[in-house]
């Protein structure tokens, strides 16, 4: 499994940082440079409960997701309307959605033994002890993107069935 402490290759580290940190930064950078953001735009980073519940077998994944949450806090400060350099996108919000154990192909394709391991780990931590559905996460993203999310920025919202409680 990629990210096991003491067994990671440079390529594994770079691949994880590329997907979870570098690519989101490059996307936002390019959109800002081209001034493609409109006022009151939304930036949503999909994080993971692993950012708060680290696992020695996924060090880089957890680190990358934590970094993404930090990016949202910084973007929210820059793009809200206080910095004249970004006046063209004033009111833009930036938030992370921390997804929990979700019934996706990526999870279910891990095989029955691994899926059982995930259930044994996560279900006892969850207030709602079941697999989340992709729609559960999508609905939280939709709320943040809509008018109801206009005053939420720099936040990490948990869509994890209560696996992690955010303050």
N, C-alpha and C positions, 0 to 999 in steps of 0.2 A: 504494500500500500504506500503510495507517495506521501512523504512528509513525516516518516517515522524518525524520531530523534536518533542521531548516530548513524543513520543509513541513507540520508538524503544526498542526492547528487546535485551538483551546481545546476544542471539542466532542470531538475524538478523544482528547485527553488526559483529559478528564473521563470519557469512556466506558470507557477502559482502567482508570482508577483505580476506577471504580464496580464493574466486574466482578471485578477482581483483588485489590482491597484493601477498599474500603468495604463491599461486600456480605458477604464473610466476617466482617468485624468486626461488622457489624450482626446477623448470625445468631448469633454466639457471645454478643454482648452481650445479646440478647433471651433466649436460653436460660439465661444466668446470672441475669439479673433475675428470670425466672420460676422459677428453681431447678428447671429441667427436666433438668439433668445429674444422673446417678446417680453414686455412687462408682465409680471405675475406668472411667469413660467414655473414649471415644476421639475426638480431633479430628484429622482428616486433611485437609491442604491439598494439592491437586494443583498442583504446580509444573511447571517445564519446564527442559530443559537450557539454554534461553535465559537463565535466571538466572545461569548460569555461563559460557556461551558467547555473550556479547552480540553483537548484530548492529545495525549503524547503521540498518537499515531497520525495526527493531522496538524502538526505544528504550523506549517506554512499557510494552510487553509484558514486556520483560526487567526493567524497574524494578519493575513490579507483582508479578511472580513472586518477585523478591528480597525485596520487602516482605512477601509472604505467608510466606516462610520465616522471616523475622524475627519475625513475629507468633507463629508456632509456638514459637519459643524463649521468648518472653515468656509465652505461655499455659502452657507446660510448667512454668515456674518458679512461676507463680501458682497453678496448679490441682493440683499434685502432692500437697499435703497440709501444707505448711509455713505457709500463710497461713490464719488462722482464718476470714477472711471467706468463704473458699471450702471450708470443712470439709465441706459437704454433698456435695462432688464430689471429695473426696480420692482420690488415686490416678489421677486423670484424666491421660492422656497426650496430647501434641500433637506431631504430626510432619508433615513435608512429604514427598511422593513426587515426585521429579523425573523426569517422563516424558521419554523421548527420542523419536526419530522413530517414530511409531506409525501403522500403516495404518488410519486412520479416514476416514470420508467427508470430513471437513473438509480433510484433507491430500490425499486422492486427487482431490477436486473442484477442486483448484488448477490442474489441467491437466498434460499430460505434460511440458511444458518445465519447469515449476516443480518437479514431482515429481523430475525428473532432476537439477535443481539441488540439491534437498534430498539426494538420494542421493549426489551428488558431494561435497557438504559433509560429511555425517554418516558415511557408510559408512567412510571412511578413519580416522575417529576412534573408531569402535566396535570393541570386541573381538569382538563377534558382528555381522558386517556384513550386516544385513538389517533389514527393517521389523519393528518390534515389533508385536505384536497387542494389542488392547485387554485381552485376558485376561492378558497379561504384566504390565501395570500393575495390573489388578484383583487379581491374586494377591498382589502386594506389599502393596496396601491391605488385603486380607483377612488377611494375616499380622499386620500392625500392629494390626488391630482385634481379633484373636483373643488367646487366652491367651499365645501365643508372643511377642506384642508388648508384654506387660505391663511390661517393664523398659526399653523403648525410649521415650525422650521427649526433646523438644527437638532432634530429629535431622532431617536431610534424607537420605532414602534414595533412591539412584539406581536407577531402572527404565529404563535407557537402553541396554542391551546393551553396557555398558562405555564409552559415549561420554564420560561424565565419571566420574572416580573420586573418591569422597568419602573424607574422613578423619575 
